[in-house]
Amino acid sequence: MNILFMCVANSARSQMAEGLAKTILGPGVKVESAGSAPGKLNPYAVQAMRERGIDISKHWSKSVDDLSPEFLAKLDYVITLCAEEVCPVLPSKAKKLHWRFPDPGKTGSEDEKQQSFRIVGGLIEDSIRKWWAVQGSNL
C-alpha cells in the first residue's frame, strides 16, 4: 500500500503524519509526504516527534514532483491535512481523504507553540490509528 500525506508547505502536519504513519503502519506500507508550496521542515515538528520517539530530523519539505513516479503510479491513498488554507489537489485515481487539523505554532510563546505541535501530533496519531484499525482489517 502507498499513502501520501499532503498539506501546503510540507513543513509540519504532513511531516508529522509521515513519521507517525511509518511507525504505526510498519514497513509493509510505503508512506511519503509532500506539499503544494514546500517550505522548510519546522523544528517544532521535529521536537514534537522526537518526544514520541520518532526521528523526522532527516526529512525535508518536498513537492509531489520530488516523489518517485513508481510510488505515485501505485498510490492508494492521498490524505490531506489542511484546515484554514486551500489543500493541495493531486490528480490521481487514489482514494482521497481529508483530515482537518489546524496549522500548529502560528501564535503564542515558544512553549505555547511547541504545545500546539504536541496537540496536533496527537490528533494526527489518533486519526491514523483509528483509520488503520478499520482499513488494515480490510486488507
N, C-alpha and C positions, 0 to 999 in steps of 0.2 A: 504494500500500500504506500502511496506517495501523498503527502499532505503539505500544503503550502499555507503558511500564516502570513497575512498581509495587513499593513497599515500604511500610513502616508510616508513617514520618514524612515521606517525600519530601524528605529533607534531605541525603542523601549518595549512596548506591548508585544509586537511580533517577535522581537528578540527573546523576551522572557518566555513567550509561548513556545518558541522553537526549543529552547533549553529544557523547559518543563516537559514538553511532549517527548523529546528524545529520551529523557529519563523515565517517564511514566510508561511510554508505549514500547520501549525496548528496541533492540537492533533490527527486528523484522520489519519495522516501519521506517520509511525514509521521510525525514522532516526537514523542511527548509523554511526560510522567511525572506520576505522582500518588501519593498515599498515603492510607491509611485513617484516619490521625490526623496530618494535616500539622503539621509543626513549623516550623523556621526553617532556611533554607539554611545548611549547615555551611561555615564559612570554610576548613577543611582541604580540603573537596571542591573549592572554588573554586581553591585554590592547587594542588592535585594536577592539576587540568585545565589550569590556566594553564601549568604546567610542560610539558604536552603540546601547548601551542599552541592550546588550546580555551578560549574565554571563556564561562563559565556565570554570571558575576557578576550578570547581569540576571535570572537565573532566580529563582523564588520557590516555596516549598512550596505545593502545591495538592492539593485533593481531586478526585475524579472529577467532582463537581458543578461544578467550575470549568472543565471542558473543554467544548468546543462539542458540542452534540447531533449535528451533522453528522459530526464526527470519530468520535464514539462509535458512530454508526449504521453507519459504514463500517470499523469496527475489524477488522483481520485477525489481529493477534496481541496477546495480553496476556502479558507476560513479568514474572514476579515474581522478586525478588532476595533474599528473606529467608533467613536460616539459623536463628538462635536463637529468633526470635519467630514469632507466627502471621501468616502472609502475608495480605494483603487478598484478598478474593474479589470478582470483578466478574461479575455475571450478564451473559453475552454469548455470542453464537454464535462469537466469535473463537476461534482456536486458542490454547490456553494452554500456556505453557512455564514451568518453574520452574528457575531457576538459583540455586543456593545460594552466597551469599557472606557471610562474617562482617561484622557491623556494625563498621566501622573506627573507631579512635580512642577506644575505651572506656577504655583504661588506658595508663599509661606517661607518660614525659616528653613535652614538646611535640614534640621531634624524633621520638620513637617513634610518637606519634600521627600526625604527618604522614607518616612512612614507611608506616604501616598503610594510609593513604589511597592512597599511591602504589601499594602492592602490590595492593589491591583494585581500583583503577582499571585496573591492568594485566591483572588476571584478567578483569574485565568486558570490556575491549577484546579480549582473546584470544577470549572466548566469542562476542562479536558477529561478529568476523572469521570464525571457524570456522563459525558458524551461517549467515552470509551467503554464504560460499563454497558451501554446499550449497543454501540457499534461493534465493539470487539466480540460480543456474543453472537453477532450476526455473520461473522466471517466463516 
